[in-house]
Amino acid sequence: MSSSVGVILGFPPGIAAELQQWRASFGDPLAGVVPAHITLVTTTPTHDWEATLAHVRDVARRQSPFMVTIAGTGSFRPVSPVVFIKVEDGFDECVELHEKLQQGPLQRDLPFAFHPHVTIAHDVSPESLDEAETVLKDYKATFPVVSMGLYEHDADGIWQLREELDFGTETDNDAGTRFADGAAEAASRTGGAASSH
């Protein structure tokens, strides 16, 4: 049985909630359903779920965490009624990840060139699209991306998260521990001040 998959980069809860509120304020009907994200693989049919899962896990294992900065707005109008927040830092990493993911069991020809972005208003009135583009033109947020989510489009048309895949898990475990130890050490040196904010 074939199903469709998607792969996305999720955002830290605070940033996701803020962007979701903005999206709702522009009257976007999907605001309450679709959390803020950067799509890496848009709806792609797959006939072999196990092969797809193995492929996506492999890409995640080879990927190092990276920083993303989203800033300013853009639009896909007139081709598509979408206003988005641009991906600045991390743009190239997103493109590379997309190219690696869209191979093997997920290989297909896309109608548009891949352009990492964060949708902030879609299928709303032209006035609301204008408002979204203006109101968020100075918006900026920076955060680390350490994993990606593999979603399945089920028979009801709902996206279900099947697996959240950490980047570099099998190769960088010791680096993760070192980072945690270093943070604890820094906190103890400053008398725990680092953790009191």
N, C-alpha and C positions, 0 to 999 in steps of 0.2 A: 504494500500500500504506500502510495507516495504522500508526502506531506510537504509543507513549506517551512523554511527556517529563516531566521533573521539573526544577525549578530550586532550587538550594540555596546557602546561604552556608557555606563551609567555615571551619575554625578553624586557627590556627597549629599546627604539628606538635606542640609540647610540650603544649598544652592538649588537643588532639585525642587524643593518646596517653594522657594522664592520665584523661580521661573514658571512653575505651575500656576501660581497665583496671577502672575502677569498674563499668562496664556488665557486663563479663565476671564481676566478683565477685558480681553479683546473679543470675548464672545465665542472663543473656539470650543466647539462641542467635544473635542477630544482631550481638553485640558485635564479632566478628572480621570481619564482612562489611561492616557499615555504619559508616563513620567518623562522629565527632561532627559535627553540622551543625544549621543552622536551615533548615527547609524553607520555601521561598517559594511554589513551585507543586508541589502533590502530584500524583501520577500523573494526567496529563491526556492523553487521546487527541488526536492531530493527524493530519490527512490531507494536510497540505502542509508537509513538513519545511523547505523553503527559506523559505517565508513565516514559519514559526515562528522559524527562525534569524534572519532579518532583523528580526523583531519584538523578540526578546530582545536582540539586539545593539544595537538602537536604544534600548531602555530602559537598558541598561548605559551607553551613551555619554552619556546625559543625567543619570546618577546620579553624585553626588560620593561619595568615600569617607566613611565615618562610623565612630564608635566604638561598640562594643557592650560592655555589661557584663551578664554572666549571673550571677545570684545567687539563692540560696534554692531551695526545691523546691515543686512543686505537683503535682496529680494530676488526671487526667480521669476518675477513678473516680466513680460506678459506670458511667458511659456507656462508658468504654474502659479496659482494664487497663494504663494508662500512668502512670508517674511521670516528671516532667521537671524540668529546671532552668529557672527563669524568665528571660526576657529583660527587663532593666530599661532601661538606656540603649540606645537604638537600636530600641526597641519600635515607635515610630511610623514610623520609617524603613522597618522591615520590613513593616509593614502597607501603607504607601504603595507600596513596591516590589511587593508581592503584588498590589495592586489594579491597578497599571500592567501587570504581566505577564499577569494573568488577563483580558486583553482581546484583541480581534482574533482571531487564529487559536487562542488558548488560552482563549477565553471559554467559561465553563460555570457552571452553578449548583452550588454546593458544599453538601453535606449539613450541614456545620457552619460556624459563623463562623470565620474565620481567626484563629489565636492563635499568634503566634511563640513557640517553645519549643525546648528541647534534650532530646530523649528520652533518658532514662538507664536506664529499665527498662520492658520491654514483654512481655506474655504470659509472665510468670513467676508464681510462687506469690504469694498475697496477703501471706505473710510477707516474701518478698523485696521486694515493692513497699513494704511498711511500712519495711523496713530502708533501702531506697534513699531514701525520703522523709526519714527521720530522719538518716542518716549524712551526707547532703550538704546538710542545711538551712543550714549556715554557709558552703557553698562560694561562692567569688566569683572571677571572672576578668574582666579588661577587655582588649580588643584591637581594633585597627582592622580594618574590613572594606573591602577595596579591589577585590573582584571577586566574581563569582558563577559557579557551575558549571551548565552545561546538560547534563543527562543524558538518555540514551535507554534505555528499557526494552526490551531485545532479546528475541528469540523464546525464549531460554532462561530468561527471567525475571531476568536479571542487569542491574543498572544500569551503563551504560557512560558515562564522561565523554566528551562530544562536543566541548565547547569551554569553556574557562575565560575568562570575559569580564571584562576590566578595566573599572572604572568610569571614566567621563569621559575615555577615552583620546584621542579625536580633538579634544577641546576643551582639555584641561588638560596637554598634553605639556610646555609651557614651565614650568608650575607644578611638575611632577614634577622637572624638571631643576633648577629654582631650589631645591627642597627638598634635593636631593642636594648641590648646591654649598654650601648653607648648613650642612649637616651636616659637610661636609669642612672648611669654614672654621672651624666651632666646634671641631672636633677639633684643627686645627692651632694654634688659639689656646691650647688647654689642653695643648699639647705632646703631643697624641696620647693624653692620659690617658683621654679619653672612650671610646676604642676598646679600652683594655686590660682592661676588666672582663669 
